[in-house]
């Protein structure tokens, strides 16, 4: 998932992306996504770990990938809106061309390469990468991925292979960001924009509940995901207007954020009967609280967690590429006999390989392409501006 910035995701030039607390949160979220996709095939609760750890805890480690994507959505809204506020002073003064250029440079190179690789694997008939549903096809999957409606396509036709399926969150994110600067410029007033964002954020449990009956669409519909992104945008606005909260207020934000995230992820089996889809709202508001606290008072980097922060910085690349590790490792696991008792031993190499592939993609593809595209696009903008308003 995720989200698609949430995306999400190793955007090096911005100071907020180097906040150790935010990187830690993103790292935890992407690890949960990988655990989810491994757990669907090698469940931890069936391994020998169940003899020393409670089965409910092992299940929550495996089945919080969806919740993790919604955390990404919140982080995405927080970072992108926060960067816009620092760059242009207010959301009402967003430079649309520059905003879209930055999103294009960040998102499109990896997306195009991923779709190209998946198309080749499908045509080659590689197991687990081949689209097999009778009502699905490669051309429609490509159109859905590049047309930012893969989530809708899956809701209508069923799940695509896992390596395609991860693009559902990107569809939600990028549709939101296509409209985001337009809405900011049209409203022109924070007192109009903020209530609209709050209404969208609070709609999360209701829009999810309204979609009951289509499990795939309920998970992947636009409005619930956009509600989570809006929560992150609200957090960025709050952090900008409240830059120096007191130490007690920061502690309260941290406490609410940590307790809320633990309750909505580890305690979901008890909370869902009470709150139903309200659990997702608790999750997003808790994530927002942590982000505001981290922005106001960045925590010191915890020793021994540098690896998890690096996962956060590479989360976009790992998110798009991790199924190229998960499927081959599962093939090896099954070829070796598929002894689920020791299935947990496959998790550490999976994590190491996912990080390595994500780092390779970042250094060899996404970061060089992003830098090159930003230079080209900014140069084009400057030339056009000079042509329209020549000096003198």
PyMOL commands that set and color helices and strands:
alter all, ss='L'
color gray80, all
select helices_A, chain A and resi 15-18+20-39+44-46+48-51+55-62+65-88+91-93+96-124+138-146+150-157+162-165+168-187+190-202+204-210+215-220+222-241+247-265+268-275+278-296+306-313+315-321+323-335+340-342+345-388
alter helices_A, ss='H'
color red, helices_A
deselect
rebuild
show_as cartoon
